[in-house]
């Protein structure tokens, strides 16, 4: 296995973990950190990130949108 393949496998594991093992009840900052980590992992494994927020905690979508909007101001 090459270093790049190892990095992609590690990113894939991180991506899967972030999507399946994120507990409920996290603060906005904790959710935002997990979202950023999932987004970075998705990019590392060439996973499309379109719809990432909709697939990941759809019940908290409004929280992410509000946080990202405040951050971009």
CHARMM-style PDB file with segment names, atoms N, HN, CA, C and O in Angstrom:
ATOM      1  N   UNK     1       0.853  -1.179   0.000  1.00  0.00      PROA
ATOM      2  CA  UNK     1       0.000   0.000   0.000  1.00  0.00      PROA
ATOM      3  C   UNK     1       0.895   1.237   0.000  1.00  0.00      PROA
ATOM      4  O   UNK     1       1.852   1.330   0.768  1.00  0.00      PROA
ATOM      5  N   UNK     2       0.570   2.161  -0.857  1.00  0.00      PROA
ATOM      6  HN  UNK     2      -0.208   2.085  -1.481  1.00  0.00      PROA
ATOM      7  CA  UNK     2       1.334   3.405  -0.918  1.00  0.00      PROA
ATOM      8  C   UNK     2       0.886   4.339   0.198  1.00  0.00      PROA
ATOM      9  O   UNK     2      -0.153   4.134   0.826  1.00  0.00      PROA
ATOM     10  N   UNK     3       1.694   5.369   0.431  1.00  0.00      PROA
ATOM     11  HN  UNK     3       2.538   5.536  -0.079  1.00  0.00      PROA
ATOM     12  CA  UNK     3       1.326   6.359   1.446  1.00  0.00      PROA
ATOM     13  C   UNK     3       0.003   7.029   1.102  1.00  0.00      PROA
ATOM     14  O   UNK     3      -0.833   7.257   1.976  1.00  0.00      PROA
ATOM     15  N   UNK     4      -0.182   7.346  -0.191  1.00  0.00      PROA
ATOM     16  HN  UNK     4       0.497   7.161  -0.901  1.00  0.00      PROA
ATOM     17  CA  UNK     4      -1.425   8.010  -0.613  1.00  0.00      PROA
ATOM     18  C   UNK     4      -2.623   7.096  -0.367  1.00  0.00      PROA
ATOM     19  O   UNK     4      -3.667   7.556   0.097  1.00  0.00      PROA
ATOM     20  N   UNK     5      -2.482   5.811  -0.672  1.00  0.00      PROA
ATOM     21  HN  UNK     5      -1.635   5.437  -1.049  1.00  0.00      PROA
ATOM     22  CA  UNK     5      -3.581   4.866  -0.426  1.00  0.00      PROA
ATOM     23  C   UNK     5      -3.876   4.768   1.069  1.00  0.00      PROA
ATOM     24  O   UNK     5      -5.035   4.698   1.478  1.00  0.00      PROA
ATOM     25  N   UNK     6      -2.824   4.762   1.873  1.00  0.00      PROA
ATOM     26  HN  UNK     6      -1.883   4.818   1.541  1.00  0.00      PROA
ATOM     27  CA  UNK     6      -3.001   4.725   3.323  1.00  0.00      PROA
ATOM     28  C   UNK     6      -3.708   5.964   3.837  1.00  0.00      PROA
ATOM     29  O   UNK     6      -4.572   5.882   4.709  1.00  0.00      PROA
ATOM     30  N   UNK     7      -3.335   7.117   3.290  1.00  0.00      PROA
ATOM     31  HN  UNK     7      -2.632   7.184   2.582  1.00  0.00      PROA
ATOM     32  CA  UNK     7      -3.985   8.370   3.685  1.00  0.00      PROA
ATOM     33  C   UNK     7      -5.457   8.359   3.291  1.00  0.00      PROA
ATOM     34  O   UNK     7      -6.315   8.798   4.058  1.00  0.00      PROA
ATOM     35  N   UNK     8      -5.747   7.856   2.089  1.00  0.00      PROA
ATOM     36  HN  UNK     8      -5.051   7.499   1.466  1.00  0.00      PROA
ATOM     37  CA  UNK     8      -7.138   7.806   1.644  1.00  0.00      PROA
ATOM     38  C   UNK     8      -7.946   6.836   2.498  1.00  0.00      PROA
ATOM     39  O   UNK     8      -9.099   7.118   2.824  1.00  0.00      PROA
ATOM     40  N   UNK     9      -7.354   5.691   2.867  1.00  0.00      PROA
ATOM     41  HN  UNK     9      -6.418   5.462   2.602  1.00  0.00      PROA
ATOM     42  CA  UNK     9      -8.067   4.741   3.709  1.00  0.00      PROA
ATOM     43  C   UNK     9      -8.351   5.362   5.074  1.00  0.00      PROA
ATOM     44  O   UNK     9      -9.449   5.224   5.612  1.00  0.00      PROA
ATOM     45  N   UNK    10      -7.355   6.046   5.628  1.00  0.00      PROA
ATOM     46  HN  UNK    10      -6.462   6.158   5.191  1.00  0.00      PROA
ATOM     47  CA  UNK    10      -7.525   6.708   6.914  1.00  0.00      PROA
ATOM     48  C   UNK    10      -8.620   7.774   6.828  1.00  0.00      PROA
ATOM     49  O   UNK    10      -9.460   7.879   7.722  1.00  0.00      PROA
ATOM     50  N   UNK    11      -8.609   8.556   5.761  1.00  0.00      PROA
ATOM     51  HN  UNK    11      -7.927   8.471   5.035  1.00  0.00      PROA
ATOM     52  CA  UNK    11      -9.633   9.591   5.577  1.00  0.00      PROA
ATOM     53  C   UNK    11     -11.003   8.951   5.404  1.00  0.00      PROA
ATOM     54  O   UNK    11     -11.997   9.474   5.909  1.00  0.00      PROA
ATOM     55  N   UNK    12     -11.070   7.827   4.695  1.00  0.00      PROA
ATOM     56  HN  UNK    12     -10.263   7.402   4.285  1.00  0.00      PROA
ATOM     57  CA  UNK    12     -12.344   7.130   4.513  1.00  0.00      PROA
ATOM     58  C   UNK    12     -12.903   6.627   5.826  1.00  0.00      PROA
ATOM     59  O   UNK    12     -14.105   6.728   6.073  1.00  0.00      PROA
ATOM     60  N   UNK    13     -12.036   6.082   6.673  1.00  0.00      PROA
ATOM     61  HN  UNK    13     -11.060   6.000   6.472  1.00  0.00      PROA
ATOM     62  CA  UNK    13     -12.468   5.609   7.992  1.00  0.00      PROA
ATOM     63  C   UNK    13     -12.959   6.786   8.820  1.00  0.00      PROA
ATOM     64  O   UNK    13     -13.991   6.693   9.484  1.00  0.00      PROA
ATOM     65  N   UNK    14     -12.216   7.906   8.784  1.00  0.00      PROA
ATOM     66  HN  UNK    14     -11.377   7.981   8.245  1.00  0.00      PROA
ATOM     67  CA  UNK    14     -12.608   9.105   9.530  1.00  0.00      PROA
ATOM     68  C   UNK    14     -13.961   9.619   9.043  1.00  0.00      PROA
ATOM     69  O   UNK    14     -14.823   9.986   9.841  1.00  0.00      PROA
ATOM     70  N   UNK    15     -14.133   9.639   7.725  1.00  0.00      PROA
ATOM     71  HN  UNK    15     -13.433   9.341   7.077  1.00  0.00      PROA
ATOM     72  CA  UNK    15     -15.381  10.104   7.120  1.00  0.00      PROA
ATOM     73  C   UNK    15     -16.554   9.247   7.597  1.00  0.00      PROA
ATOM     74  O   UNK    15     -17.573   9.775   8.041  1.00  0.00      PROA
ATOM     75  N   UNK    16     -16.406   7.920   7.502  1.00  0.00      PROA
ATOM     76  HN  UNK    16     -15.578   7.491   7.141  1.00  0.00      PROA
ATOM     77  CA  UNK    16     -17.466   7.012   7.945  1.00  0.00      PROA
ATOM     78  C   UNK    16     -17.766   7.188   9.422  1.00  0.00      PROA
ATOM     79  O   UNK    16     -18.930   7.203   9.823  1.00  0.00      PROA
ATOM     80  N   UNK    17     -16.725   7.321  10.235  1.00  0.00      PROA
ATOM     81  HN  UNK    17     -15.780   7.308   9.909  1.00  0.00      PROA
ATOM     82  CA  UNK    17     -16.918   7.479  11.670  1.00  0.00      PROA
ATOM     83  C   UNK    17     -17.687   8.762  11.971  1.00  0.00      PROA
ATOM     84  O   UNK    17     -18.620   8.756  12.774  1.00  0.00      PROA
ATOM     85  N   UNK    18     -17.300   9.847  11.336  1.00  0.00      PROA
ATOM     86  HN  UNK    18     -16.543   9.852  10.684  1.00  0.00      PROA
ATOM     87  CA  UNK    18     -17.953  11.125  11.605  1.00  0.00      PROA
ATOM     88  C   UNK    18     -19.426  11.094  11.219  1.00  0.00      PROA
ATOM     89  O   UNK    18     -20.252  11.744  11.859  1.00  0.00      PROA
ATOM     90  N   UNK    19     -19.754  10.344  10.179  1.00  0.00      PROA
ATOM     91  HN  UNK    19     -19.082   9.816   9.659  1.00  0.00      PROA
ATOM     92  CA  UNK    19     -21.146  10.268   9.750  1.00  0.00      PROA
ATOM     93  C   UNK    19     -21.973   9.328  10.606  1.00  0.00      PROA
ATOM     94  O   UNK    19     -23.169   9.552  10.793  1.00  0.00      PROA
ATOM     95  N   UNK    20     -21.351   8.276  11.133  1.00  0.00      PROA
ATOM     96  HN  UNK    20     -20.379   8.094  10.981  1.00  0.00      PROA
ATOM     97  CA  UNK    20     -22.144   7.260  11.827  1.00  0.00      PROA
ATOM     98  C   UNK    20     -22.036   7.328  13.339  1.00  0.00      PROA
ATOM     99  O   UNK    20     -22.879   6.762  14.035  1.00  0.00      PROA
ATOM    100  N   UNK    21     -21.039   7.996  13.860  1.00  0.00      PROA
ATOM    101  HN  UNK    21     -20.355   8.456  13.294  1.00  0.00      PROA
ATOM    102  CA  UNK    21     -20.805   7.963  15.298  1.00  0.00      PROA
ATOM    103  C   UNK    21     -20.885   9.329  15.974  1.00  0.00      PROA
ATOM    104  O   UNK    21     -20.396   9.490  17.092  1.00  0.00      PROA
ATOM    105  N   UNK    22     -21.480  10.292  15.331  1.00  0.00      PROA
ATOM    106  HN  UNK    22     -21.878  10.161  14.423  1.00  0.00      PROA
ATOM    107  CA  UNK    22     -21.618  11.608  15.948  1.00  0.00      PROA
ATOM    108  C   UNK    22     -22.837  11.597  16.860  1.00  0.00      PROA
ATOM    109  O   UNK    22     -23.962  11.435  16.388  1.00  0.00      PROA
ATOM    110  N   UNK    23     -22.621  11.767  18.159  1.00  0.00      PROA
ATOM    111  HN  UNK    23     -21.707  11.898  18.542  1.00  0.00      PROA
ATOM    112  CA  UNK    23     -23.748  11.705  19.097  1.00  0.00      PROA
ATOM    113  C   UNK    23     -24.642  12.935  19.009  1.00  0.00      PROA
ATOM    114  O   UNK    23     -24.222  14.000  18.559  1.00  0.00      PROA
ATOM    115  N   UNK    24     -25.857  12.765  19.440  1.00  0.00      PROA
ATOM    116  HN  UNK    24     -26.199  11.899  19.806  1.00  0.00      PROA
ATOM    117  CA  UNK    24     -26.780  13.903  19.512  1.00  0.00      PROA
ATOM    118  C   UNK    24     -26.441  14.720  20.750  1.00  0.00      PROA
ATOM    119  O   UNK    24     -25.748  14.243  21.648  1.00  0.00      PROA
ATOM    120  N   UNK    25     -26.927  15.938  20.792  1.00  0.00      PROA
ATOM    121  HN  UNK    25     -27.490  16.326  20.063  1.00  0.00      PROA
ATOM    122  CA  UNK    25     -26.739  16.779  21.965  1.00  0.00      PROA
ATOM    123  C   UNK    25     -25.423  17.538  21.983  1.00  0.00      PROA
ATOM    124  O   UNK    25     -25.034  18.066  23.025  1.00  0.00      PROA
ATOM    125  N   UNK    26     -24.736  17.604  20.863  1.00  0.00      PROA
ATOM    126  HN  UNK    26     -25.052  17.175  20.016  1.00  0.00      PROA
ATOM    127  CA  UNK    26     -23.486  18.360  20.818  1.00  0.00      PROA
ATOM    128  C   UNK    26     -23.787  19.849  20.695  1.00  0.00      PROA
ATOM    129  O   UNK    26     -24.834  20.250  20.189  1.00  0.00      PROA
ATOM    130  N   UNK    27     -22.850  20.651  21.167  1.00  0.00      PROA
ATOM    131  HN  UNK    27     -21.998  20.325  21.578  1.00  0.00      PROA
ATOM    132  CA  UNK    27     -23.001  22.099  21.035  1.00  0.00      PROA
ATOM    133  C   UNK    27     -22.816  22.485  19.573  1.00  0.00      PROA
ATOM    134  O   UNK    27     -22.350  21.685  18.761  1.00  0.00      PROA
ATOM    135  N   UNK    28     -23.188  23.721  19.249  1.00  0.00      PROA
ATOM    136  HN  UNK    28     -23.567  24.370  19.909  1.00  0.00      PROA
ATOM    137  CA  UNK    28     -23.004  24.218  17.888  1.00  0.00      PROA
ATOM    138  C   UNK    28     -21.541  24.114  17.464  1.00  0.00      PROA
ATOM    139  O   UNK    28     -21.240  23.686  16.350  1.00  0.00      PROA
ATOM    140  N   UNK    29     -20.637  24.507  18.357  1.00  0.00      PROA
ATOM    141  HN  UNK    29     -20.882  24.854  19.262  1.00  0.00      PROA
ATOM    142  CA  UNK    29     -19.210  24.470  18.026  1.00  0.00      PROA
ATOM    143  C   UNK    29     -18.731  23.042  17.787  1.00  0.00      PROA
ATOM    144  O   UNK    29     -17.947  22.800  16.869  1.00  0.00      PROA
ATOM    145  N   UNK    30     -19.192  22.098  18.600  1.00  0.00      PROA
ATOM    146  HN  UNK    30     -19.828  22.295  19.345  1.00  0.00      PROA
ATOM    147  CA  UNK    30     -18.810  20.694  18.410  1.00  0.00      PROA
ATOM    148  C   UNK    30     -19.346  20.158  17.083  1.00  0.00      PROA
ATOM    149  O   UNK    30     -18.643  19.444  16.368  1.00  0.00      PROA
ATOM    150  N   UNK    31     -20.586  20.503  16.757  1.00  0.00      PROA
ATOM    151  HN  UNK    31     -21.157  21.083  17.337  1.00  0.00      PROA
ATOM    152  CA  UNK    31     -21.151  20.071  15.480  1.00  0.00      PROA
ATOM    153  C   UNK    31     -20.385  20.677  14.309  1.00  0.00      PROA
ATOM    154  O   UNK    31     -20.123  20.000  13.315  1.00  0.00      PROA
ATOM    155  N   UNK    32     -20.032  21.941  14.429  1.00  0.00      PROA
ATOM    156  HN  UNK    32     -20.245  22.491  15.237  1.00  0.00      PROA
ATOM    157  CA  UNK    32     -19.306  22.611  13.361  1.00  0.00      PROA
ATOM    158  C   UNK    32     -17.922  21.993  13.176  1.00  0.00      PROA
ATOM    159  O   UNK    32     -17.475  21.812  12.044  1.00  0.00      PROA
ATOM    160  N   UNK    33     -17.240  21.669  14.274  1.00  0.00      PROA
ATOM    161  HN  UNK    33     -17.603  21.817  15.194  1.00  0.00      PROA
ATOM    162  CA  UNK    33     -15.931  21.008  14.172  1.00  0.00      PROA
ATOM    163  C   UNK    33     -16.067  19.655  13.482  1.00  0.00      PROA
ATOM    164  O   UNK    33     -15.244  19.304  12.637  1.00  0.00      PROA
ATOM    165  N   UNK    34     -17.091  18.900  13.833  1.00  0.00      PROA
ATOM    166  HN  UNK    34     -17.760  19.185  14.519  1.00  0.00      PROA
ATOM    167  CA  UNK    34     -17.295  17.588  13.205  1.00  0.00      PROA
ATOM    168  C   UNK    34     -17.645  17.749  11.730  1.00  0.00      PROA
ATOM    169  O   UNK    34     -17.196  16.963  10.896  1.00  0.00      PROA
ATOM    170  N   UNK    35     -18.434  18.751  11.406  1.00  0.00      PROA
ATOM    171  HN  UNK    35     -18.800  19.390  12.084  1.00  0.00      PROA
ATOM    172  CA  UNK    35     -18.770  18.998  10.001  1.00  0.00      PROA
ATOM    173  C   UNK    35     -17.512  19.317   9.203  1.00  0.00      PROA
ATOM    174  O   UNK    35     -17.308  18.771   8.119  1.00  0.00      PROA
ATOM    175  N   UNK    36     -16.669  20.196   9.734  1.00  0.00      PROA
ATOM    176  HN  UNK    36     -16.835  20.639  10.615  1.00  0.00      PROA
ATOM    177  CA  UNK    36     -15.431  20.553   9.036  1.00  0.00      PROA
ATOM    178  C   UNK    36     -14.531  19.336   8.855  1.00  0.00      PROA
ATOM    179  O   UNK    36     -13.927  19.159   7.797  1.00  0.00      PROA
ATOM    180  N   UNK    37     -14.442  18.497   9.887  1.00  0.00      PROA
ATOM    181  HN  UNK    37     -14.933  18.641  10.746  1.00  0.00      PROA
ATOM    182  CA  UNK    37     -13.619  17.288   9.787  1.00  0.00      PROA
ATOM    183  C   UNK    37     -14.184  16.339   8.738  1.00  0.00      PROA
ATOM    184  O   UNK    37     -13.430  15.742   7.969  1.00  0.00      PROA
ATOM    185  N   UNK    38     -15.505  16.196   8.700  1.00  0.00      PROA
ATOM    186  HN  UNK    38     -16.118  16.681   9.324  1.00  0.00      PROA
ATOM    187  CA  UNK    38     -16.135  15.323   7.701  1.00  0.00      PROA
ATOM    188  C   UNK    38     -15.919  15.883   6.301  1.00  0.00      PROA
ATOM    189  O   UNK    38     -15.673  15.130   5.358  1.00  0.00      PROA
ATOM    190  N   UNK    39     -16.010  17.198   6.166  1.00  0.00      PROA
ATOM    191  HN  UNK    39     -16.210  17.809   6.932  1.00  0.00      PROA
ATOM    192  CA  UNK    39     -15.806  17.834   4.863  1.00  0.00      PROA
ATOM    193  C   UNK    39     -14.368  17.624   4.386  1.00  0.00      PROA
ATOM    194  O   UNK    39     -14.138  17.327   3.214  1.00  0.00      PROA
ATOM    195  N   UNK    40     -13.402  17.778   5.293  1.00  0.00      PROA
ATOM    196  HN  UNK    40     -13.589  18.019   6.245  1.00  0.00      PROA
ATOM    197  CA  UNK    40     -11.997  17.565   4.936  1.00  0.00      PROA
ATOM    198  C   UNK    40     -11.747  16.108   4.569  1.00  0.00      PROA
ATOM    199  O   UNK    40     -11.030  15.821   3.611  1.00  0.00      PROA
ATOM    200  N   UNK    41     -12.334  15.192   5.326  1.00  0.00      PROA
ATOM    201  HN  UNK    41     -12.917  15.425   6.104  1.00  0.00      PROA
ATOM    202  CA  UNK    41     -12.171  13.768   5.031  1.00  0.00      PROA
ATOM    203  C   UNK    41     -12.810  13.426   3.691  1.00  0.00      PROA
ATOM    204  O   UNK    41     -12.262  12.634   2.925  1.00  0.00      PROA
ATOM    205  N   UNK    42     -13.963  14.018   3.406  1.00  0.00      PROA
ATOM    206  HN  UNK    42     -14.408  14.662   4.028  1.00  0.00      PROA
ATOM    207  CA  UNK    42     -14.636  13.773   2.127  1.00  0.00      PROA
ATOM    208  C   UNK    42     -13.757  14.237   0.970  1.00  0.00      PROA
ATOM    209  O   UNK    42     -13.646  13.551  -0.046  1.00  0.00      PROA
ATOM    210  N   UNK    43     -13.140  15.388   1.127  1.00  0.00      PROA
ATOM    211  HN  UNK    43     -13.230  15.945   1.952  1.00  0.00      PROA
ATOM    212  CA  UNK    43     -12.260  15.907   0.076  1.00  0.00      PROA
ATOM    213  C   UNK    43     -11.038  15.010  -0.103  1.00  0.00      PROA
ATOM    214  O   UNK    43     -10.572  14.810  -1.225  1.00  0.00      PROA
ATOM    215  N   UNK    44     -10.520  14.471   0.996  1.00  0.00      PROA
ATOM    216  HN  UNK    44     -10.898  14.634   1.907  1.00  0.00      PROA
ATOM    217  CA  UNK    44      -9.326  13.623   0.931  1.00  0.00      PROA
ATOM    218  C   UNK    44      -9.583  12.312   0.198  1.00  0.00      PROA
ATOM    219  O   UNK    44      -8.662  11.735  -0.380  1.00  0.00      PROA
ATOM    220  N   UNK    45     -10.817  11.843   0.217  1.00  0.00      PROA
ATOM    221  HN  UNK    45     -11.565  12.312   0.687  1.00  0.00      PROA
ATOM    222  CA  UNK    45     -11.123  10.573  -0.463  1.00  0.00      PROA
ATOM    223  C   UNK    45     -11.929  10.807  -1.737  1.00  0.00      PROA
ATOM    224  O   UNK    45     -12.510   9.875  -2.293  1.00  0.00      PROA
ATOM    225  N   UNK    46     -11.959  12.047  -2.192  1.00  0.00      PROA
ATOM    226  HN  UNK    46     -11.487  12.804  -1.741  1.00  0.00      PROA
ATOM    227  CA  UNK    46     -12.688  12.407  -3.412  1.00  0.00      PROA
ATOM    228  C   UNK    46     -14.159  12.027  -3.337  1.00  0.00      PROA
ATOM    229  O   UNK    46     -14.759  11.649  -4.343  1.00  0.00      PROA
ATOM    230  N   UNK    47     -14.734  12.127  -2.158  1.00  0.00      PROA
ATOM    231  HN  UNK    47     -14.247  12.434  -1.341  1.00  0.00      PROA
ATOM    232  CA  UNK    47     -16.158  11.872  -1.958  1.00  0.00      PROA
ATOM    233  C   UNK    47     -16.883  13.188  -2.232  1.00  0.00      PROA
ATOM    234  O   UNK    47     -16.500  14.221  -1.682  1.00  0.00      PROA
ATOM    235  N   UNK    48     -17.913  13.174  -3.063  1.00  0.00      PROA
ATOM    236  HN  UNK    48     -18.224  12.335  -3.510  1.00  0.00      PROA
ATOM    237  CA  UNK    48     -18.620  14.434  -3.319  1.00  0.00      PROA
ATOM    238  C   UNK    48     -19.226  14.984  -2.028  1.00  0.00      PROA
ATOM    239  O   UNK    48     -19.798  14.239  -1.232  1.00  0.00      PROA
ATOM    240  N   UNK    49     -19.096  16.277  -1.837  1.00  0.00      PROA
ATOM    241  HN  UNK    49     -18.632  16.882  -2.484  1.00  0.00      PROA
ATOM    242  CA  UNK    49     -19.622  16.870  -0.615  1.00  0.00      PROA
ATOM    243  C   UNK    49     -20.941  17.591  -0.847  1.00  0.00      PROA
ATOM    244  O   UNK    49     -21.477  18.218   0.068  1.00  0.00      PROA
ATOM    245  N   UNK    50     -21.469  17.508  -2.064  1.00  0.00      PROA
ATOM    246  HN  UNK    50     -21.034  16.999  -2.807  1.00  0.00      PROA
ATOM    247  CA  UNK    50     -22.785  18.085  -2.323  1.00  0.00      PROA
ATOM    248  C   UNK    50     -23.800  17.378  -1.442  1.00  0.00      PROA
ATOM    249  O   UNK    50     -23.847  16.149  -1.395  1.00  0.00      PROA
ATOM    250  N   UNK    51     -24.591  18.144  -0.763  1.00  0.00      PROA
ATOM    251  HN  UNK    51     -24.552  19.142  -0.802  1.00  0.00      PROA
ATOM    252  CA  UNK    51     -25.618  17.546   0.084  1.00  0.00      PROA
ATOM    253  C   UNK    51     -25.096  17.006   1.398  1.00  0.00      PROA
ATOM    254  O   UNK    51     -25.821  16.316   2.114  1.00  0.00      PROA
ATOM    255  N   UNK    52     -23.841  17.311   1.729  1.00  0.00      PROA
ATOM    256  HN  UNK    52     -23.252  17.871   1.147  1.00  0.00      PROA
ATOM    257  CA  UNK    52     -23.249  16.791   2.958  1.00  0.00      PROA
ATOM    258  C   UNK    52     -24.098  17.134   4.175  1.00  0.00      PROA
ATOM    259  O   UNK    52     -24.353  16.276   5.020  1.00  0.00      PROA
ATOM    260  N   UNK    53     -24.530  18.370   4.263  1.00  0.00      PROA
ATOM    261  HN  UNK    53     -24.323  19.066   3.576  1.00  0.00      PROA
ATOM    262  CA  UNK    53     -25.331  18.768   5.418  1.00  0.00      PROA
ATOM    263  C   UNK    53     -26.678  18.064   5.443  1.00  0.00      PROA
ATOM    264  O   UNK    53     -27.183  17.722   6.512  1.00  0.00      PROA
ATOM    265  N   UNK    54     -27.258  17.847   4.278  1.00  0.00      PROA
ATOM    266  HN  UNK    54     -26.848  18.125   3.409  1.00  0.00      PROA
ATOM    267  CA  UNK    54     -28.569  17.205   4.226  1.00  0.00      PROA
ATOM    268  C   UNK    54     -28.483  15.744   4.631  1.00  0.00      PROA
ATOM    269  O   UNK    54     -29.419  15.204   5.221  1.00  0.00      PROA
ATOM    270  N   UNK    55     -27.361  15.100   4.316  1.00  0.00      PROA
ATOM    271  HN  UNK    55     -26.601  15.539   3.836  1.00  0.00      PROA
ATOM    272  CA  UNK    55     -27.186  13.696   4.665  1.00  0.00      PROA
ATOM    273  C   UNK    55     -26.742  13.525   6.109  1.00  0.00      PROA
ATOM    274  O   UNK    55     -26.949  12.472   6.711  1.00  0.00      PROA
ATOM    275  N   UNK    56     -26.146  14.542   6.646  1.00  0.00      PROA
ATOM    276  HN  UNK    56     -25.978  15.398   6.156  1.00  0.00      PROA
ATOM    277  CA  UNK    56     -25.521  14.456   7.954  1.00  0.00      PROA
ATOM    278  C   UNK    56     -26.317  15.309   8.934  1.00  0.00      PROA
ATOM    279  O   UNK    56     -26.296  16.538   8.857  1.00  0.00      PROA
ATOM    280  N   UNK    57     -27.001  14.670   9.831  1.00  0.00      PROA
ATOM    281  HN  UNK    57     -27.018  13.673   9.893  1.00  0.00      PROA
ATOM    282  CA  UNK    57     -27.842  15.354  10.814  1.00  0.00      PROA
ATOM    283  C   UNK    57     -28.840  16.308  10.168  1.00  0.00      PROA
ATOM    284  O   UNK    57     -28.815  17.507  10.447  1.00  0.00      PROA
ATOM    285  N   UNK    58     -29.709  15.799   9.319  1.00  0.00      PROA
ATOM    286  HN  UNK    58     -29.729  14.825   9.093  1.00  0.00      PROA
ATOM    287  CA  UNK    58     -30.673  16.690   8.661  1.00  0.00      PROA
ATOM    288  C   UNK    58     -31.536  17.454   9.656  1.00  0.00      PROA
ATOM    289  O   UNK    58     -32.007  18.551   9.354  1.00  0.00      PROA
ATOM    290  N   UNK    59     -31.749  16.881  10.847  1.00  0.00      PROA
ATOM    291  HN  UNK    59     -31.366  15.991  11.093  1.00  0.00      PROA
ATOM    292  CA  UNK    59     -32.572  17.588  11.836  1.00  0.00      PROA
ATOM    293  C   UNK    59     -31.854  18.818  12.384  1.00  0.00      PROA
ATOM    294  O   UNK    59     -32.489  19.675  13.000  1.00  0.00      PROA
ATOM    295  N   UNK    60     -30.548  18.921  12.173  1.00  0.00      PROA
ATOM    296  HN  UNK    60     -30.033  18.225  11.673  1.00  0.00      PROA
ATOM    297  CA  UNK    60     -29.790  20.075  12.651  1.00  0.00      PROA
ATOM    298  C   UNK    60     -29.337  20.979  11.511  1.00  0.00      PROA
ATOM    299  O   UNK    60     -28.488  21.850  11.700  1.00  0.00      PROA
ATOM    300  N   UNK    61     -29.904  20.769  10.335  1.00  0.00      PROA
ATOM    301  HN  UNK    61     -30.594  20.061  10.182  1.00  0.00      PROA
ATOM    302  CA  UNK    61     -29.490  21.533   9.160  1.00  0.00      PROA
ATOM    303  C   UNK    61     -29.558  23.031   9.413  1.00  0.00      PROA
ATOM    304  O   UNK    61     -28.637  23.759   9.043  1.00  0.00      PROA
ATOM    305  N   UNK    62     -30.635  23.506  10.038  1.00  0.00      PROA
ATOM    306  HN  UNK    62     -31.383  22.914  10.339  1.00  0.00      PROA
ATOM    307  CA  UNK    62     -30.766  24.946  10.285  1.00  0.00      PROA
ATOM    308  C   UNK    62     -29.651  25.454  11.189  1.00  0.00      PROA
ATOM    309  O   UNK    62     -29.206  26.590  11.030  1.00  0.00      PROA
ATOM    310  N   UNK    63     -29.189  24.639  12.136  1.00  0.00      PROA
ATOM    311  HN  UNK    63     -29.551  23.715  12.266  1.00  0.00      PROA
ATOM    312  CA  UNK    63     -28.091  25.052  13.020  1.00  0.00      PROA
ATOM    313  C   UNK    63     -26.815  25.254  12.208  1.00  0.00      PROA
ATOM    314  O   UNK    63     -26.111  26.246  12.396  1.00  0.00      PROA
ATOM    315  N   UNK    64     -26.514  24.317  11.306  1.00  0.00      PROA
ATOM    316  HN  UNK    64     -27.086  23.511  11.153  1.00  0.00      PROA
ATOM    317  CA  UNK    64     -25.318  24.442  10.481  1.00  0.00      PROA
ATOM    318  C   UNK    64     -25.405  25.666   9.591  1.00  0.00      PROA
ATOM    319  O   UNK    64     -24.443  26.427   9.480  1.00  0.00      PROA
ATOM    320  N   UNK    65     -26.545  25.859   8.961  1.00  0.00      PROA
ATOM    321  HN  UNK    65     -27.326  25.241   9.052  1.00  0.00      PROA
ATOM    322  CA  UNK    65     -26.696  27.000   8.061  1.00  0.00      PROA
ATOM    323  C   UNK    65     -26.505  28.306   8.810  1.00  0.00      PROA
ATOM    324  O   UNK    65     -25.841  29.214   8.311  1.00  0.00      PROA
ATOM    325  N   UNK    66     -27.083  28.413  10.009  1.00  0.00      PROA
ATOM    326  HN  UNK    66     -27.623  27.675  10.414  1.00  0.00      PROA
ATOM    327  CA  UNK    66     -26.925  29.622  10.815  1.00  0.00      PROA
ATOM    328  C   UNK    66     -25.463  29.841  11.210  1.00  0.00      PROA
ATOM    329  O   UNK    66     -24.949  30.956  11.119  1.00  0.00      PROA
ATOM    330  N   UNK    67     -24.797  28.766  11.648  1.00  0.00      PROA
ATOM    331  HN  UNK    67     -25.214  27.860  11.722  1.00  0.00      PROA
ATOM    332  CA  UNK    67     -23.398  28.888  12.070  1.00  0.00      PROA
ATOM    333  C   UNK    67     -22.502  29.289  10.905  1.00  0.00      PROA
ATOM    334  O   UNK    67     -21.650  30.166  11.043  1.00  0.00      PROA
ATOM    335  N   UNK    68     -22.697  28.648   9.763  1.00  0.00      PROA
ATOM    336  HN  UNK    68     -23.390  27.935   9.651  1.00  0.00      PROA
ATOM    337  CA  UNK    68     -21.863  28.958   8.607  1.00  0.00      PROA
ATOM    338  C   UNK    68     -22.124  30.369   8.097  1.00  0.00      PROA
ATOM    339  O   UNK    68     -21.206  31.050   7.641  1.00  0.00      PROA
ATOM    340  N   UNK    69     -23.368  30.801   8.174  1.00  0.00      PROA
ATOM    341  HN  UNK    69     -24.114  30.248   8.544  1.00  0.00      PROA
ATOM    342  CA  UNK    69     -23.705  32.163   7.747  1.00  0.00      PROA
ATOM    343  C   UNK    69     -23.032  33.188   8.656  1.00  0.00      PROA
ATOM    344  O   UNK    69     -22.462  34.166   8.171  1.00  0.00      PROA
ATOM    345  N   UNK    70     -23.094  32.970   9.977  1.00  0.00      PROA
ATOM    346  HN  UNK    70     -23.557  32.176  10.371  1.00  0.00      PROA
ATOM    347  CA  UNK    70     -22.445  33.888  10.923  1.00  0.00      PROA
ATOM    348  C   UNK    70     -20.935  33.911  10.695  1.00  0.00      PROA
ATOM    349  O   UNK    70     -20.304  34.967  10.759  1.00  0.00      PROA
ATOM    350  N   UNK    71     -20.364  32.739  10.428  1.00  0.00      PROA
ATOM    351  HN  UNK    71     -20.876  31.882  10.376  1.00  0.00      PROA
ATOM    352  CA  UNK    71     -18.927  32.633  10.234  1.00  0.00      PROA
ATOM    353  C   UNK    71     -18.472  33.364   8.970  1.00  0.00      PROA
ATOM    354  O   UNK    71     -17.371  33.914   8.938  1.00  0.00      PROA
ATOM    355  N   UNK    72     -19.298  33.375   7.944  1.00  0.00      PROA
ATOM    356  HN  UNK    72     -20.193  32.929   7.971  1.00  0.00      PROA
ATOM    357  CA  UNK    72     -18.931  33.990   6.671  1.00  0.00      PROA
ATOM    358  C   UNK    72     -19.114  35.503   6.655  1.00  0.00      PROA
ATOM    359  O   UNK    72     -18.739  36.152   5.679  1.00  0.00      PROA
ATOM    360  N   UNK    73     -19.674  36.071   7.699  1.00  0.00      PROA
ATOM    361  HN  UNK    73     -19.978  35.543   8.492  1.00  0.00      PROA
ATOM    362  CA  UNK    73     -19.880  37.529   7.749  1.00  0.00      PROA
ATOM    363  C   UNK    73     -18.609  38.236   8.134  1.00  0.00      PROA
ATOM    364  OT1 UNK    73     -18.590  39.464   8.227  1.00  0.00      PROA
TER     365      UNK     73
END
